[in-house]
């Protein structure tokens, strides 16, 4: 265990930019805070991921205590704020308040509100000049305790989409009486079917009849409800069709190895375009639902970057033709990069990069100005799903068999198991 942790520390020390994810997990009478670390290998551009904490969190998990513990974990692995791009968490009020009160607040369009007039190239050129301003941020203190200076905060895009697919959908369904009656009737019947699987005898009959077991939804993962509906289908076919773009977006954003922050905007744009095309289909029950999903996506803040002048293909330099993205560019025409870009060395390189025909990520080695910008902004993950997967390993040891484990040994077992998979 000690050798593994030392190895992780050595790898983090060699990384130029690091992103972390954090979450709190409750089980029976105990709470734990989990943290994972992620970065991109500078040579292979491969995503590196490790679990670095599954620490017992006694007492109230208030925003100030969250800030202290996160700072301790980052310090333990020598992850400085200069290296730490951002920490990704869900939308829990305690996390939001912790970063609002004790975090670094950058005027950065890639992390916070978008300035429609910002120029991508100007931002890259001025980044080093602005770096000194980031170090002069005010540190907030409280009652004699040295305030931990947290990194910038990134809300989990997957959790926000989860809220769109649960809270917003239910509010929309409840506002339309006919759809409400149909939905409640279907959910009641589906729940009756799902509950049958609790009986071993009935479970065997279902498997024998259908050839497979019925999936059951998990309250904290909306995608599981989508999967269950898709399995039952028939009457639910239209509901599945209308919510599939959201489910596909969640599957992409909750990835870890092959997903970075650059996937966020193309994924959301594609989901919205797919929803708009569904409206044109012959829907019987769910037209209002699709309109509500589009509105919720726009209000959620995830798609705040829509007003840009560069085509979505240029945000992530990858082959998007077969990745399931839908940018609906038939009527937009070609964007002439030459009309946007000037003549500085940075602008010329950016122009060459946008016109590059190859899609292999290794071409970044040929662009010394683009490469560090790519490394920095794509180090960030769009979702905090990795730390939630960490808690899946924690459940393996949170049983009667291991009830004599100390908190320290519990964390060692969880991290050893998680890092053998990561």
NUSE-910275 format. One record per atom (N, C-alpha, C): x, y, z. Coordinates in steps of 0.05 Angstrom, whole numbers, padded with zeros to 5 digits, always signed. Each point is the difference from the previous one (the first is absolute). Layout:
<rs>
XYZ
...
</rs>
This chain:
<rs>
+00017-00024+00000
-00017+00024+00000
+00017+00025+00000
+00021+00000+00018
+00018+00024+00001
+00014+00004-00026
+00009-00022-00013
+00014+00003-00025
-00019+00011-00022
-00025-00009+00001
-00019+00010-00020
-00006+00030+00003
-00004+00008+00026
-00005+00028+00005
+00024+00017-00008
+00025-00010+00006
+00024+00015-00008
+00002+00002-00030
-00008-00021-00014
+00001+00000-00029
-00020+00021-00011
-00024+00001+00012
-00020+00019-00008
+00010+00029+00004
+00013+00005+00024
+00010+00027+00005
+00022+00007-00020
+00017-00019-00007
+00021+00006-00020
-00012+00007-00027
-00021-00014-00008
-00012+00005-00025
-00014+00028+00000
-00013+00006+00022
-00013+00027+00003
+00020+00022-00001
+00023-00004+00013
+00021+00021+00000
+00010+00005-00028
+00000-00020-00017
+00009+00004-00028
-00021+00011-00019
-00025+00000+00009
-00021+00011-00017
-00001+00030+00002
-00004+00013-00023
-00001+00029-00001
-00026+00011+00010
-00022-00013-00009
-00027+00008+00008
-00015-00024+00012
-00015+00004+00021
-00015-00021+00013
-00028+00009+00005
-00019-00018-00003
-00028+00005+00007
-00008-00020+00021
-00016+00008+00020
-00010-00019+00020
-00031+00000+00000
-00011-00022+00009
-00029-00002+00004
-00004-00007+00029
-00022+00010+00012
-00005-00005+00028
-00030-00005+00005
-00006-00016+00020
-00028-00005+00007
-00001-00012+00028
-00023+00001+00013
-00004-00011+00027
-00019-00023-00002
+00007-00022+00013
-00016-00025-00001
-00008-00007+00028
-00025-00006+00004
-00010-00009+00026
-00008-00029-00001
+00008-00015+00020
-00007-00029+00002
-00005-00007+00029
-00025-00008+00005
-00008-00007+00027
+00006+00024+00019
+00018-00003+00019
+00005+00020+00020
+00026+00016-00006
+00011-00004-00024
+00026+00014-00005
-00002+00016-00027
+00017+00021-00001
+00003+00015-00025
+00029+00000-00008
+00004+00002-00026
+00027+00001-00011
+00001+00021-00022
+00023+00012-00002
+00005+00019-00023
+00020-00014-00019
-00008-00001-00025
+00017-00013-00020
+00011+00021-00019
+00025-00005-00009
+00013+00018-00018
+00016-00016-00021
-00003+00007-00025
+00017-00013-00021
+00015+00022-00015
+00023-00008-00010
+00018+00019-00015
+00003-00009-00029
+00001+00019-00018
+00001-00006-00029
+00018+00020-00014
+00015-00010-00020
+00016+00017-00016
+00005-00013-00027
+00012+00014-00019
+00005-00010-00026
+00030-00003-00004
+00009-00024-00007
+00028-00005-00005
+00010+00017-00023
+00022+00014+00005
+00009+00020-00020
+00010-00012-00026
+00009-00025+00001
+00010-00013-00024
-00021-00016-00015
-00015-00016+00014
-00020-00017-00013
-00028+00013-00001
-00005+00021+00015
-00026+00014+00003
-00021-00019+00011
+00009-00020+00014
-00018-00020+00013
-00009+00010+00027
-00026-00003+00006
-00011+00008+00026
+00011-00018+00022
+00012+00013+00021
+00009-00015+00023
-00019+00006+00023
-00008-00021+00014
-00020+00003+00022
+00008-00017+00024
-00002+00012+00024
+00005-00015+00024
-00018+00010+00023
-00008-00019+00017
-00014+00007+00025
+00020+00008+00021
-00004+00023+00012
+00020+00010+00020
-00011+00002+00028
-00026-00003+00003
-00012+00002+00027
-00027-00013+00002
-00005-00014+00021
-00027-00008+00008
+00000+00002+00031
+00000+00025+00009
+00006+00007+00027
-00025+00002+00017
+00001-00011+00025
-00023+00002+00018
-00005+00029+00006
-00026+00007-00002
-00009+00028+00003
-00019+00001+00024
+00011+00002+00024
-00017+00001+00024
-00013+00027+00004
-00022+00001+00015
-00013+00025+00005
-00016+00011-00023
-00007+00025+00001
-00016+00013-00021
+00018+00006-00024
-00011-00006-00024
+00016+00007-00024
-00008+00028-00009
+00008+00020+00015
-00005+00028-00007
+00021+00010-00020
-00006+00023-00012
+00017+00010-00021
+00029+00005+00009
+00003+00011+00025
+00026+00007+00010
+00017-00026+00005
-00013-00021+00011
+00015-00024+00005
+00007-00015-00026
-00018+00002-00020
+00006-00011-00026
+00025+00014-00012
+00001+00026+00003
+00023+00016-00010
+00026-00009+00013
-00001-00004+00027
+00024-00008+00014
+00010-00027-00008
-00019-00020-00002
+00008-00027-00006
+00010-00002-00029
-00013+00013-00019
+00009+00000-00028
+00028+00012-00002
+00005+00021+00015
+00026+00013-00001
+00021-00019+00012
-00007-00015+00021
+00019-00019+00012
+00007-00023-00020
-00020-00009-00014
+00004-00022-00019
+00018+00010-00023
-00006+00023-00011
+00016+00012-00021
+00029+00004+00009
+00003+00010+00025
+00027+00005+00011
+00015-00027+00004
-00014-00020+00008
+00013-00026+00005
+00013-00010-00026
-00012+00004-00022
+00011-00009-00026
+00015+00023-00015
+00004+00022+00015
+00015+00023-00011
-00012+00010-00026
-00026+00001-00001
-00014+00011-00023
-00005+00030+00006
+00016+00017-00011
-00002+00029+00005
-00022+00012-00017
-00008+00024+00008
-00021+00014-00016
+00010+00008-00027
+00027+00004-00002
+00011+00006-00027
-00003-00023-00019
+00001-00025+00011
-00002-00024-00016
-00029-00009-00003
-00016+00006+00020
-00028-00010+00000
-00018+00018-00017
-00009-00011-00022
-00017+00015-00018
-00027+00006+00012
-00013-00020+00012
-00026+00004+00013
-00007-00026+00015
-00020+00002+00018
-00011-00024+00013
-00029-00002-00009
-00008-00024-00009
-00027-00005-00009
-00016-00013+00022
-00024+00011+00006
-00018-00012+00020
-00028+00002-00011
-00019-00012+00015
-00028+00002-00007
-00010+00028+00008
-00026+00004-00002
-00012+00026+00006
-00009+00003+00029
+00010-00018+00018
-00006+00002+00028
+00006+00027+00012
-00018+00011+00016
+00003+00028+00010
+00025+00003+00017
+00008-00022+00015
+00024+00002+00016
+00025+00003-00016
+00002-00015-00022
+00023+00003-00018
+00000+00027-00014
-00023+00008-00010
-00002+00026-00014
+00008+00023+00018
-00009-00001+00026
+00007+00022+00019
+00029-00001+00007
+00012-00024+00003
+00028-00003+00007
+00017+00014-00021
-00005-00005-00025
+00016+00011-00022
-00006+00030-00004
-00025+00007+00005
-00007+00028-00003
+00014+00017+00021
+00003-00011+00024
+00011+00016+00022
+00030-00002+00002
+00011-00024-00006
+00029-00004+00004
+00015-00007-00026
-00013+00001-00023
+00013-00008-00024
+00010+00023-00017
+00016-00007-00020
+00011+00019-00019
-00023+00006-00020
-00004+00026-00005
-00021+00008-00019
+00013+00013-00024
+00002-00015-00021
+00013+00009-00024
-00020+00011-00020
+00007+00023-00013
-00017+00011-00021
+00007-00015-00026
-00009-00024-00002
+00009-00018-00021
-00025-00012-00014
-00003+00005-00026
-00024-00008-00015
-00002-00030-00001
+00022-00015+00003
-00001-00029-00002
-00010-00013+00025
-00001+00015+00023
-00009-00011+00025
-00026+00013+00010
-00003+00026-00006
-00023+00014+00012
-00017+00013-00022
-00010+00024+00005
-00017+00013-00019
+00015+00007-00025
-00014-00002-00022
+00013+00004-00026
-00003+00029-00010
+00022+00012-00008
-00001+00026-00013
-00001-00004-00030
-00022+00008-00011
-00005-00005-00029
+00021+00014-00017
+00014+00021+00011
+00019+00014-00016
+00028-00010+00002
+00005-00021+00017
+00027-00009+00004
+00011-00013-00025
+00025+00004-00005
+00013-00012-00023
+00018-00022+00010
-00003-00024-00011
+00015-00024+00009
+00030+00005-00001
+00009+00011-00022
+00029+00004-00004
+00011+00021+00019
-00015+00022+00005
+00008+00021+00019
+00003-00012+00027
-00018-00019+00007
+00001-00012+00026
+00026-00016+00004
+00007-00015-00021
+00025-00016+00001
+00024+00018+00003
+00000+00022-00015
+00024+00018+00000
+00003+00014+00027
-00023+00007+00012
+00001+00016+00024
+00001-00016+00026
-00001-00027-00003
-00002-00017+00023
+00023+00004+00019
+00025+00001-00010
+00023+00004+00017
+00000+00027+00014
-00009+00021-00014
-00001+00026+00011
-00020+00001+00023
-00022-00015-00002
-00020+00000+00021
+00007-00018+00023
+00020-00017-00003
+00007-00019+00021
+00006+00013+00026
+00013+00023+00000
+00007+00013+00025
-00024+00010+00016
-00021+00006-00015
-00024+00010+00013
-00013-00023+00016
+00002-00025-00009
-00012-00022+00014
+00013-00004+00027
+00025+00008+00003
+00014-00005+00025
-00006+00021+00021
-00013+00022-00008
-00005+00021+00019
-00028+00000+00011
-00014-00024-00003
-00027-00002+00010
-00001+00001+00030
-00021+00011+00010
-00002+00003+00029
-00007-00026+00013
+00013-00007+00023
-00006-00024+00015
-00020+00007+00022
-00021-00016+00002
-00021+00006+00019
+00005-00016+00026
-00001+00013+00023
+00005-00013+00025
-00025-00003+00016
-00001-00019+00019
-00023-00002+00018
+00009-00010+00027
-00007+00016+00020
+00004-00005+00029
+00027-00012+00006
+00021+00013-00009
+00027-00008+00008
+00012-00023-00015
-00016-00014-00016
+00010-00022-00015
+00011+00010-00027
+00023-00010-00007
+00012+00008-00026
-00017-00011-00023
-00011+00018-00016
-00018-00008-00020
+00013-00016-00023
-00010-00023-00007
+00011-00015-00022
-00008+00013-00026
+00019+00005-00018
-00006+00012-00026
-00005-00023-00019
-00026-00004-00006
-00007-00022-00018
+00004+00009-00029
+00002-00020-00018
+00003+00007-00029
-00026+00010-00012
-00001+00006-00025
-00025+00007-00013
-00019-00024+00001
-00026+00006+00000
-00020-00020+00003
-00014-00005-00027
-00004-00025-00007
-00015-00008-00024
-00023-00018+00009
-00025+00009-00005
-00023-00017+00007
-00002-00023-00020
-00007-00023+00011
-00002-00024-00016
-00022+00002-00021
+00008-00001-00025
-00019+00002-00022
-00020-00023+00000
+00010-00024+00008
-00017-00024+00001
-00022+00004+00021
+00007+00011+00023
-00019+00004+00021
-00021+00020-00008
+00009+00022-00014
-00019+00020-00010
-00019-00012-00021
+00011-00017-00018
-00018-00014-00019
-00019-00019+00015
+00010-00012+00021
-00016-00018+00016
-00024+00015+00011
+00004+00025+00010
-00022+00016+00010
-00019+00008-00022
+00011+00005-00024
-00018+00006-00023
-00018-00024-00005
+00012-00024+00001
-00015-00024-00007
-00018-00011+00022
+00002+00011+00024
-00017-00009+00022
-00019+00022+00009
+00012+00020+00014
-00017+00022+00011
-00015+00015-00021
+00014+00009-00021
-00013+00017-00021
-00020-00017-00015
+00007-00025-00006
-00019-00017-00015
-00025-00004+00016
+00003-00007+00026
-00024-00005+00017
-00017+00025+00003
+00013+00023+00002
-00015+00025+00002
-00016+00005-00026
+00013-00006-00023
-00014+00004-00025
-00023-00020-00004
+00005-00025+00008
-00021-00020-00002
-00024+00007+00018
+00006+00009+00024
-00022+00007+00019
-00016+00025-00009
+00012+00016-00018
-00014+00024-00009
-00019-00006-00024
+00001-00025-00011
-00017-00008-00021
-00016-00024+00009
-00026+00004+00004
-00017-00020+00014
+00000-00026-00015
-00003+00000-00027
-00002-00025-00015
+00026-00015+00002
+00023+00014-00003
+00026-00014+00001
+00005-00010+00029
-00009+00015+00020
+00003-00007+00028
-00014-00027+00006
-00025-00002-00010
-00016-00024+00005
+00013-00024-00014
+00009+00004-00025
+00013-00022-00015
+00026-00008+00014
+00016+00019+00007
+00026-00005+00012
-00003-00015+00027
-00018+00010+00017
-00004-00012+00027
-00011-00029-00003
-00018-00004-00020
-00011-00026-00004
+00021-00020-00009
+00018+00010-00018
+00021-00017-00011
+00020-00007+00023
+00008+00021+00015
+00019-00004+00022
-00010-00020+00020
-00026+00002+00006
-00012-00018+00020
+00001-00029-00010
-00006-00004-00026
+00001-00027-00011
+00029-00010-00002
+00018+00017-00008
+00028-00008-00001
+00011-00007+00027
-00007+00016+00020
+00009-00006+00027
-00009-00027+00010
-00025-00007-00007
-00011-00026+00007
+00017-00022-00012
+00007+00004-00026
+00017-00020-00013
+00028-00002+00013
+00012+00023+00005
+00026+00000+00012
+00000-00013+00028
-00021+00004+00015
-00002-00011+00027
-00003-00031-00001
-00010-00010-00022
-00003-00030-00003
+00027-00014+00001
+00021+00015-00008
+00027-00013+00000
+00011-00005+00028
-00013+00010+00020
+00009-00005+00028
-00007-00029+00009
-00020-00011-00013
-00007-00028+00006
+00017-00019-00017
+00015-00018+00012
+00017-00018-00016
-00016-00016-00020
-00024-00010+00008
-00016-00016-00018
-00009+00016-00024
-00011+00025+00005
-00009+00017-00021
+00023+00010-00018
+00023+00004+00013
+00024+00008-00015
+00007-00022-00021
-00001-00025+00009
+00006-00022-00019
-00020-00001-00023
-00025+00005+00006
-00021+00000-00021
+00005+00022-00020
+00008+00024+00010
+00005+00022-00018
+00024-00006-00018
+00021-00011+00011
+00024-00006-00015
-00006-00022-00021
-00016-00019+00008
-00008-00022-00018
-00017+00010-00023
-00018+00019+00006
-00018+00011-00020
+00013+00019-00019
+00016+00019+00011
+00012+00022-00016
+00028-00007-00010
+00012-00020+00013
+00027-00007-00008
+00021+00017+00013
-00008+00019+00018
+00018+00017+00014
-00014+00011+00025
+00015+00008+00020
-00011+00012+00024
-00009+00029-00005
-00020+00009+00014
-00009+00027-00002
+00020+00018+00015
+00008+00021-00013
+00017+00020+00014
-00018+00016+00019
+00013+00010+00022
-00015+00016+00019
+00014+00027+00002
-00016+00022+00001
+00012+00027+00001
+00014+00005+00027
+00021+00016-00001
+00014+00009+00024
-00006+00030+00004
-00008+00007+00024
-00010+00027+00006
+00020+00022-00007
+00026-00006+00004
+00020+00021-00004
+00011+00001-00028
-00009-00018-00018
+00010+00000-00027
-00023-00001-00019
-00006+00023-00012
-00023+00002-00018
+00003-00018-00024
+00024-00004-00010
+00005-00018-00023
-00012-00028+00004
+00000-00009+00026
-00011-00026+00005
-00030-00001-00005
-00014+00022+00006
-00028+00001-00006
-00005+00000-00030
+00018+00014-00015
-00002+00000-00029
+00005-00028-00010
+00019-00015+00010
+00006-00027-00009
-00024-00019+00006
-00012+00004+00023
-00024-00016+00007
-00023+00005-00018
-00005+00025-00006
-00021+00008-00019
+00005-00012-00028
+00026+00002-00008
+00007-00010-00026
-00005-00030-00003
+00005-00014+00023
-00005-00029+00000
-00029-00006-00003
-00017+00014+00015
-00029-00005-00001
-00012+00011-00026
+00011+00023-00009
-00008+00012-00026
-00030+00001-00006
-00008-00010-00023
-00027+00000-00010
-00013+00028+00005
-00018+00001+00020
-00013+00026+00005
+00020+00022+00006
+00023-00008+00011
+00019+00020+00008
+00019+00008-00022
-00005-00010-00024
+00018+00004-00023
+00004+00030-00005
-00022+00015+00001
+00002+00029-00005
+00016+00015+00021
-00004-00008+00025
+00015+00012+00022
+00029-00005-00003
+00007-00024-00007
+00029-00007-00003
+00012+00016-00023
-00015+00003-00022
+00009+00014-00023
+00006+00030+00007
-00018+00011+00016
+00003+00028+00007
+00022+00006+00020
+00006-00019+00017
+00021+00004+00020
+00027-00012-00007
+00001-00014-00023
+00025-00014-00007
+00023+00020-00004
-00004+00024-00012
+00023+00018-00003
+00013+00008+00027
-00017+00002+00021
+00011+00007+00027
+00016-00024+00010
-00011-00024-00003
+00014-00025+00009
+00027-00003-00014
+00000+00005-00026
+00025-00002-00015
+00021+00020+00009
-00010+00025+00006
+00018+00021+00010
+00012-00008+00027
-00017-00012+00017
+00010-00008+00026
+00021-00022-00002
-00005-00019-00018
+00019-00022-00004
+00027+00011-00009
+00000+00020-00017
+00025+00012-00010
+00014+00015+00022
-00015+00018+00014
+00012+00018+00020
+00009-00015+00025
-00011-00023+00006
+00008-00016+00023
+00023-00018-00005
+00011+00002-00025
+00024-00015-00006
+00024+00012+00014
+00022-00014-00001
+00024+00009+00014
+00025-00002-00017
+00004-00023-00012
+00025-00004-00015
+00001+00017-00026
-00021+00000-00015
+00000+00013-00026
-00017+00025-00001
-00006+00012+00023
-00017+00024+00001
+00015+00022+00015
-00002+00024-00011
+00012+00023+00013
-00020+00024-00002
+00009+00023+00010
-00018+00023+00001
-00009+00009-00028
+00018-00006-00020
-00007+00008-00027
-00024-00015-00012
-00008-00022+00013
-00023-00014-00010
-00026+00013+00008
+00000+00017+00021
-00024+00010+00012
-00018+00015-00020
+00012+00021-00012
-00016+00017-00019
-00011-00016-00024
+00017-00016-00014
-00011-00015-00022
-00022-00020+00008
+00003-00011+00024
-00020-00019+00010
-00027+00013+00005
+00001+00024+00012
-00025+00014+00007
-00013+00011-00026
+00016+00011-00018
-00011+00010-00025
-00013-00023-00015
+00014-00023-00001
-00011-00023-00015
-00026-00009+00013
-00001-00001+00027
-00025-00009+00013
-00023+00018-00006
+00005+00027+00000
-00021+00019-00006
-00010-00003-00029
+00019-00003-00019
-00008-00004-00028
-00017-00025-00004
+00008-00021+00013
-00015-00025-00002
-00029+00003+00011
-00002+00015+00023
-00026+00005+00011
-00018+00017-00019
+00013+00020-00012
-00015+00016-00019
-00010-00016-00024
+00015-00020-00009
-00009-00016-00022
-00023-00019+00008
+00000-00008+00026
-00021-00017+00010
-00027+00014-00001
+00001+00026+00004
-00025+00016+00000
-00015-00003-00027
+00016-00002-00021
-00011-00003-00027
-00012-00028-00005
+00006-00019+00018
-00012-00027-00004
-00029+00000+00008
-00014-00021-00006
-00029-00002+00006
-00003-00010+00029
+00003+00018+00019
-00003-00007+00028
-00030+00001+00008
-00008-00018+00016
-00028-00001+00010
-00002+00011+00028
+00019-00007+00017
-00003+00007+00028
+00021+00020+00010
+00024+00000-00011
+00022+00013+00014
+00011+00025-00014
-00015+00014-00016
+00009+00024-00013
+00008+00021+00021
-00018+00003+00020
+00006+00020+00022
+00025-00008+00015
+00005-00026+00003
+00024-00009+00015
+00025+00007-00015
+00001-00002-00026
+00023+00007-00016
+00006+00030+00003
-00021+00016-00003
+00003+00029+00003
+00011+00007+00027
-00009-00014+00021
+00009+00006+00027
+00030-00008+00003
+00008-00022-00012
+00028-00008+00001
+00019+00020-00013
-00009+00010-00024
+00016+00021-00014
+00003+00025+00017
-00023+00008+00012
+00000+00024+00017
+00018-00004+00025
-00002-00024+00012
+00016-00006+00023
+00030+00000-00006
+00008-00011-00023
+00028+00000-00008
+00010+00029-00003
-00016+00017-00012
+00008+00028-00003
+00002+00015+00026
-00018-00006+00019
+00000+00014+00026
+00021-00012+00019
+00009-00025-00005
+00018-00013+00019
+00027+00013+00002
+00008+00015-00021
+00026+00013+00000
+00021-00016-00013
-00006-00026-00005
+00021-00017-00013
+00005+00009-00028
-00021+00009-00014
+00003+00008-00028
+00004+00030-00003
+00012+00012+00020
+00003+00029-00001
+00020+00009-00021
+00015-00018-00012
+00020+00007-00019
-00010-00001-00029
-00026+00001-00004
-00011-00003-00027
+00008+00023-00018
+00002+00025+00010
+00005+00023-00017
+00030+00003-00006
+00009-00018-00017
+00028+00001-00008
+00001+00001-00030
+00023+00010-00011
+00002+00003-00029
+00014-00023-00014
+00013-00018+00016
+00014-00022-00011
-00018-00025+00000
+00000-00015-00023
-00017-00024-00001
+00006-00020+00022
-00020-00015+00010
+00005-00019+00022
+00022-00020-00006
+00005-00006-00026
+00021-00020-00007
+00027+00010+00010
+00004+00026+00003
+00026+00011+00007
+00005+00001+00030
-00020-00005+00017
+00004+00001+00029
+00016-00024+00009
-00005-00023-00011
+00014-00024+00007
+00012-00011-00026
+00026-00002-00002
+00012-00008-00025
-00001-00031-00001
-00022-00011-00010
-00003-00029-00002
-00018-00005-00023
-00001-00025-00008
-00018-00009-00021
-00028-00004+00011
-00017+00020-00005
-00027-00001+00012
-00021-00012-00019
+00009-00009-00024
-00019-00009-00019
-00014-00026+00008
+00013-00016+00016
-00012-00026+00008
-00003-00003+00030
-00001+00022+00014
-00001-00001+00029
-00029+00005+00011
-00019+00001-00018
-00028+00004+00009
-00007+00029+00005
+00018+00019-00007
-00006+00028+00003
-00018+00010-00023
-00016+00020+00006
-00018+00012-00020
+00002+00030+00003
+00015+00013-00019
+00004+00028+00001
-00018+00016-00019
-00014-00015-00017
-00020+00013-00018
+00012+00024-00014
+00021-00003-00015
+00014+00022-00013
-00007+00003-00029
-00021-00013-00009
-00006+00000-00029
-00005+00028-00011
-00013+00017+00016
-00008+00026-00009
+00018+00022+00010
+00022-00007+00014
+00017+00020+00012
+00022+00009-00019
+00007-00017-00019
+00021+00007-00019
+00027-00002+00013
+00021+00004-00016
+00027-00003+00011
+00008+00026+00014
+00013-00003+00023
+00011+00023+00015
+00028+00005-00010
+00005+00024-00009
+00026+00006-00011
+00018+00009+00023
+00018-00018+00009
+00018+00005+00022
+00018+00024-00006
+00007+00002-00026
+00019+00021-00008
-00011+00028+00006
-00027+00003+00000
-00013+00025+00006
+00000+00007+00029
+00004-00021+00017
-00001+00004+00029
+00028+00004+00011
+00020-00013-00011
+00026-00001+00011
+00018+00023-00012
+00018+00010+00017
+00018+00021-00010
+00026-00012-00010
+00023+00013+00008
+00026-00009-00012
+00021-00005+00021
-00006+00000+00026
+00021-00006+00020
+00007-00029-00001
+00022-00007+00013
+00009-00028+00000
-00022-00019+00012
-00012+00010+00021
-00021-00016+00014
-00024-00003-00019
-00008+00021-00013
-00023-00001-00018
+00005-00018-00024
+00024+00002-00011
+00007-00017-00023
-00001-00029+00008
+00011-00007+00023
+00000-00028+00009
-00029-00010+00004
-00016+00018+00012
-00028-00008+00005
-00015-00005-00026
+00007+00017-00021
-00012-00004-00026
+00008-00026-00012
+00026-00006+00002
+00010-00026-00011
-00013-00024+00014
-00003+00003+00026
-00012-00022+00016
-00029-00005-00008
-00015+00022-00004
-00028-00003-00008
-00003-00012-00028
+00020+00004-00017
-00002-00010-00027
+00014-00027-00003
+00011-00011+00022
+00014-00025-00001
-00019-00023-00008
+00008-00016-00019
-00016-00022-00010
+00001-00025+00017
+00023-00004+00013
+00003-00024+00017
-00016+00002+00025
-00009-00023+00011
-00016+00000+00024
+00015-00014+00023
+00024-00011-00005
+00015-00013+00021
+00009+00021+00021
-00004-00005+00025
+00005+00019+00021
+00030+00006+00002
+00017-00018-00010
+00029+00005+00002
+00009+00024-00017
-00017+00011-00017
+00008+00023-00016
+00004+00024+00018
-00010-00001+00025
+00004+00023+00018
+00029+00006+00005
+00017-00021-00002
+00029+00005+00004
+00011+00019-00020
-00014+00004-00023
+00010+00018-00021
-00010+00029+00005
-00016+00004+00021
-00011+00026+00006
+00007+00009+00028
+00024+00012+00004
+00010+00006+00027
-00016+00021+00015
-00016+00016-00014
-00018+00019+00014
-00026-00012+00007
-00011-00016-00018
-00026-00013+00005
+00002-00022+00021
+00022-00014+00000
+00003-00024+00018
-00004+00007+00029
+00014+00021+00011
-00004+00005+00029
-00029+00009+00006
-00012+00015-00018
-00028+00008+00004
-00018-00025+00001
+00005-00018-00019
-00015-00025+00000
+00003-00016+00026
+00025-00002+00009
+00006-00015+00024
-00014+00012+00024
+00001+00027+00002
-00012+00013+00023
-00030-00003+00001
-00013+00007-00021
-00029+00001+00001
-00014-00027-00004
+00015-00020-00012
-00012-00026-00002
+00008-00019+00023
+00017+00010+00018
+00005-00015+00025
-00025-00002+00016
-00017+00020-00001
-00024+00001+00015
-00020-00021-00011
-00013-00014+00018
-00022-00019-00007
-00027+00015+00001
-00018-00006-00017
-00027+00013+00001
-00018-00011+00021
+00008-00022+00013
-00017-00014+00019
+00016-00009+00024
-00014-00003+00023
+00013-00011+00024
-00006-00030+00003
-00008-00013-00022
-00006-00029+00001
+00022-00017+00011
+00026+00006-00005
+00021-00017+00011
-00001-00004+00030
-00005+00022+00015
-00001-00003+00029
-00025-00016+00009
-00021+00001-00016
-00023-00016+00006
+00006-00030-00004
+00016-00006-00021
+00009-00027-00004
+00018-00010+00023
+00015+00019+00012
+00017-00007+00022
-00018-00011+00023
-00023+00012+00005
-00017-00009+00021
-00012-00027-00005
-00001-00008-00026
-00009-00027-00006
+00019-00021+00012
+00026+00006+00000
+00020-00017+00012
-00003+00000+00031
-00007+00024+00010
-00003+00003+00029
-00022-00019+00011
-00022-00003-00016
-00022-00017+00009
+00009-00029+00003
+00021-00008-00014
+00010-00028+00002
+00010-00006+00028
+00011+00021+00013
+00012-00004+00027
-00018+00010+00022
-00022+00012-00007
-00018+00011+00021
-00021-00022+00007
+00010-00023+00009
-00017-00022+00007
+00007-00011+00027
-00017-00017+00011
+00005-00012+00026
+00027-00014+00001
+00009-00012-00022
+00025-00015-00001
+00024+00018+00007
-00002+00025-00007
+00022+00019+00004
-00006+00021+00021
-00018-00006+00019
-00009+00021+00019
+00021+00006+00021
+00022-00016+00001
+00021+00006+00019
+00022+00017-00011
-00002+00006-00026
+00021+00017-00012
+00000+00028+00012
+00024+00010+00005
+00001+00028+00008
-00005+00018-00024
-00006+00025+00005
-00005+00019-00022
+00024+00001-00019
+00025-00001+00011
+00024+00002-00016
+00003-00025-00017
-00004-00024+00011
+00002-00024-00016
-00023-00003-00020
-00023+00011+00007
-00022+00000-00019
+00008+00016-00025
+00011+00024+00005
+00008+00016-00023
+00022-00013-00016
+00019-00014+00013
+00021-00013-00015
-00011-00022-00018
-00019-00016+00010
-00012-00021-00016
-00015+00012-00024
-00015+00021+00005
-00016+00012-00021
+00018+00011-00022
+00021+00015+00008
+00018+00012-00020
+00015-00021-00015
+00009-00021+00014
+00014-00022-00013
-00017-00013-00021
-00025-00005+00007
-00018-00013-00019
-00006+00018-00023
-00006+00026+00006
-00007+00019-00022
+00023+00004-00019
+00024+00003+00011
+00023+00005-00018
+00010-00024-00015
-00009-00024+00008
+00006-00024-00016
-00018-00001-00025
-00022+00015+00000
-00018+00001-00023
+00005+00025-00017
+00005+00023+00013
+00004+00025-00014
+00022-00002-00021
</rs>
